[in-house]
Amino acid sequence: MAYPSQVGPLAIAHRGGAGLAPENTLAAFARSTALGFRYLETDVRITADGQLACFHDETVNRVTSRRGPVRAFTMAELRRLGVGGEPVVTLSEALEAFPDSRFTVDLKEAAAIEPLARVLARRDVGERVCVAGAWDGWLRRLRELAPHAHTALGWRSLTTLISCARVGVPAPRWVRTAEFAHVPVSLGRVPVFVDRLVDKAHAHGIRVIVWTVDEPVLMGRLLGAGVDGIITDRPDVLRESWIQRGIWQPMPNRPSAPTGVELDRSADGRVRSGPAPR
């Protein structure tokens, strides 16, 4: 059940699989797990009432009909707003709804560190989560509070590793602050990933995960470069690409596992998840 237990490259559904369903929702997570994905990526932000919402942006402007920062809304208000017709959920609800999945969690703000640590404090939960997308100090504090959780490199360590790879010099030993490096293919039109980054990272025992990759040709090139995982908005495309290459490792479909997720919107605004009716 531990996060890095799989042998071979990791296939990770970005924001749950944002190319197939509304991002960071149970619908997206369910679609990707139905395709056999073991690994799901999401983001967390703090709400006005201190809950951890699975939500990417700092504001609700892009994906809802309202405007304003996420932290100005309570969790119940975010649920009613929804994303693409699907309710916003908490990280705890996502983890509970998909107990066989591993989660990559982008930590978007310092205020979320301690609430996230409380969610990950249980060994059986923390061990199946890798926290990324944050500053080194934030991740160091999280590891102190939730030692069972895994992390990726913080921004300072990652930037140093990438810079060393791009100029062709050895990376200092101190960059090895975590097990994974989550590397963007590019930032806007500026390319970031270079093939020799893989050898630089592997020399320090760091596994390289590249985001966000949706094109089959690029998926193949990255695998050829030796990357250890790919994060994609199009889990269907990645799955087909890896089936063709003979490396697809689907999540086992236990007979007792739910085939979907049913949401119960209760009077208090909470969402309760459970098996969808057959």
C-alpha positions in Angstrom: 0.0 0.0 0.0 3.0 2.3 0.4 3.2 5.1 -2.2 6.4 4.1 -4.1 5.8 0.3 -3.9 5.2 -0.2 -7.7 8.1 -1.4 -9.8 8.4 0.5 -13.1 7.2 3.9 -14.2 4.3 5.5 -12.3 1.2 6.6 -14.3 -0.4 9.5 -12.4 -3.7 11.1 -13.3 -3.3 14.9 -13.0 -6.1 16.6 -10.9 -7.7 13.2 -11.0 -7.7 13.2 -14.8 -8.8 16.7 -15.7 -9.1 15.9 -19.4 -11.8 13.4 -18.8 -13.9 14.9 -16.0 -14.1 18.0 -13.8 -10.8 18.5 -12.1 -10.1 17.3 -8.6 -13.6 15.8 -8.2 -14.6 12.3 -7.2 -15.9 11.9 -10.7 -12.4 12.5 -12.1 -10.8 10.1 -9.6 -13.5 7.5 -10.3 -12.9 7.7 -14.1 -9.2 7.2 -13.7 -9.4 4.4 -11.3 -11.9 2.7 -13.6 -9.2 2.9 -16.3 -6.9 1.0 -13.9 -4.9 4.0 -12.5 -3.2 3.4 -9.2 -2.0 7.0 -8.7 -4.1 10.1 -8.5 -2.9 13.7 -8.2 -4.8 16.5 -6.5 -4.2 19.9 -4.9 -5.2 21.2 -1.5 -6.3 24.6 -0.3 -7.6 25.8 3.0 -11.3 27.0 3.2 -12.7 29.7 5.5 -13.6 27.0 8.0 -10.2 25.4 8.0 -10.9 22.4 5.9 -8.6 20.9 3.1 -10.4 21.3 -0.2 -9.3 19.4 -3.3 -8.9 22.6 -5.3 -6.1 23.9 -7.6 -6.4 27.6 -8.1 -6.0 30.3 -5.4 -9.4 31.7 -6.5 -12.7 30.1 -7.6 -12.9 32.4 -10.7 -11.8 29.9 -13.4 -13.9 26.9 -12.5 -17.0 28.3 -10.8 -19.7 31.0 -11.4 -18.4 33.1 -8.4 -15.3 35.1 -7.9 -12.9 35.4 -4.9 -10.2 33.4 -3.1 -10.9 29.9 -2.0 -10.1 30.8 1.6 -13.1 33.2 1.6 -15.6 30.3 1.2 -16.6 27.6 3.7 -16.4 24.0 2.6 -20.2 23.9 2.4 -20.2 26.9 0.1 -17.6 25.4 -2.2 -19.7 22.2 -2.4 -22.7 24.1 -3.6 -20.6 26.0 -6.1 -19.1 22.8 -7.5 -16.8 22.3 -10.5 -18.4 21.3 -13.7 -21.5 20.1 -12.0 -19.6 18.0 -9.5 -19.2 19.0 -5.8 -15.9 20.0 -4.3 -14.6 17.5 -1.8 -12.1 17.4 1.0 -8.9 15.5 0.8 -10.1 13.1 3.6 -13.2 12.3 1.5 -11.1 11.6 -1.6 -8.7 9.3 0.4 -11.7 7.5 2.0 -13.5 7.1 -1.3 -10.5 5.5 -3.0 -8.8 3.4 -0.3 -6.7 1.4 -2.8 -5.3 4.5 -4.6 -2.1 6.3 -3.9 -2.3 10.1 -4.0 0.1 12.8 -5.0 -0.9 16.0 -3.2 0.3 19.5 -4.2 0.5 21.6 -1.1 -0.6 25.0 -2.3 -0.2 27.2 0.9 1.6 27.2 4.2 -1.7 27.4 6.1 -2.5 23.9 4.9 0.6 22.3 6.4 -0.7 21.4 9.8 -4.2 20.3 8.7 -2.6 18.1 6.0 -0.3 16.7 8.6 -3.3 15.7 10.8 -4.9 13.9 7.8 -1.6 12.0 7.1 -0.8 11.3 10.7 -2.2 7.7 10.5 0.5 5.4 9.1 -1.9 3.6 6.8 -2.9 7.0 5.3 0.4 8.8 5.2 2.3 5.9 3.6 0.1 6.1 0.5 0.5 9.8 -0.1 3.4 11.8 -1.6 3.3 15.6 -1.0 4.8 17.9 -3.7 4.5 21.3 -5.3 5.8 23.3 -2.3 8.8 25.0 -0.7 11.5 23.0 0.9 10.7 24.4 4.4 7.0 23.6 4.1 7.8 20.0 3.2 10.4 19.7 5.9 7.8 20.8 8.5 5.3 18.4 7.1 7.7 15.5 7.4 8.3 16.4 11.0 4.6 16.4 11.7 3.7 13.4 9.5 6.8 11.2 9.2 5.0 8.4 7.4 4.2 10.6 4.4 6.4 10.7 1.3 7.5 14.0 -0.4 8.9 15.2 -3.6 11.8 17.8 -3.8 10.9 21.3 -2.7 11.2 24.2 -5.1 14.7 25.2 -4.0 16.1 21.6 -4.3 14.3 21.0 -7.6 15.5 24.2 -9.1 19.1 23.4 -8.1 18.9 19.9 -9.6 17.4 21.2 -12.9 20.0 24.0 -13.2 22.9 21.5 -12.6 21.5 19.2 -15.3 21.0 22.0 -17.8 24.6 23.2 -17.5 26.1 19.7 -17.2 27.6 19.9 -13.7 27.1 17.5 -10.7 24.3 18.3 -8.4 25.3 18.9 -4.7 24.4 16.1 -2.3 22.1 18.3 -0.3 19.5 18.3 -3.1 18.6 14.8 -2.0 15.8 16.0 0.4 13.2 13.6 -0.9 12.5 10.5 -3.0 11.0 12.2 -6.0 11.5 15.1 -8.3 8.4 16.4 -10.0 9.7 18.2 -13.1 7.6 20.2 -15.5 8.1 19.5 -19.2 8.0 23.3 -19.7 6.8 26.5 -18.1 4.8 28.3 -20.7 7.0 28.2 -23.8 10.2 27.7 -21.8 11.4 24.1 -21.8 12.5 22.8 -18.4 13.1 19.0 -18.7 16.3 17.8 -20.3 17.2 14.2 -20.7 20.4 14.3 -18.6 18.3 15.4 -15.6 17.4 11.7 -15.2 20.9 10.5 -14.7 21.7 13.5 -12.3 18.6 12.6 -10.2 19.2 8.9 -10.2 22.8 9.4 -9.0 21.2 10.8 -5.8 18.5 8.1 -5.6 15.8 10.5 -6.8 13.0 9.3 -9.1 12.0 11.7 -11.8 8.2 12.3 -12.4 7.4 14.6 -15.3 4.3 16.8 -15.7 1.9 17.5 -17.5 2.2 15.2 -20.5 -0.8 14.4 -22.8 0.8 13.5 -26.2 1.7 9.9 -27.0 4.9 10.8 -28.8 6.2 12.8 -25.9 5.2 10.1 -23.5 7.3 7.7 -25.5 10.3 10.0 -25.6 10.2 10.6 -21.9 10.1 6.8 -21.2 13.1 6.4 -23.5 14.9 9.0 -21.5 14.4 6.9 -18.4 11.8 8.9 -16.4 10.2 7.1 -13.5 6.7 8.4 -14.0 4.4 10.7 -16.0 1.6 12.9 -14.8 -1.2 13.4 -17.4 -4.5 15.1 -17.9 -5.4 12.3 -20.3 -5.2 9.0 -18.5 -6.9 7.3 -21.3 -4.2 8.3 -23.8 -1.4 7.4 -21.4 -3.0 4.0 -20.7 -3.3 3.2 -24.4 0.3 4.3 -25.0 1.6 2.1 -22.2 -0.5 -0.9 -23.2 1.0 -0.7 -26.7 4.5 -0.7 -25.0 3.6 -3.6 -22.8 4.3 -1.8 -19.6 0.8 -1.0 -18.3 0.2 -2.2 -14.7 -3.5 -1.7 -13.9 -4.7 -1.4 -10.3 -6.2 -4.8 -9.3 -9.9 -4.7 -9.4 -11.0 -6.4 -6.1 -14.5 -7.9 -6.2 -15.4 -5.9 -3.2 -14.2 -2.5 -4.5 -16.8 0.0 -5.7 -17.2 0.4 -9.4 -18.1 4.1 -8.9 -18.9 6.7 -6.3 -22.3 7.8 -5.2 -22.5 11.2 -3.5 -24.9 11.9 -0.7 -25.4 15.7 -0.4 -26.7 16.0 3.2 -28.5 18.9 4.8 -25.3 20.1 6.5 -23.6 20.5 3.1 -21.2 17.5 3.6 -20.6 15.0 0.9 -20.6 11.3 1.9 -19.2 8.8 -0.5 -20.0 5.2 -1.0 -20.4 2.5 -3.6 -22.5 3.4 -6.6 -25.6 1.2 -7.1 -25.1 -1.7 -9.4 
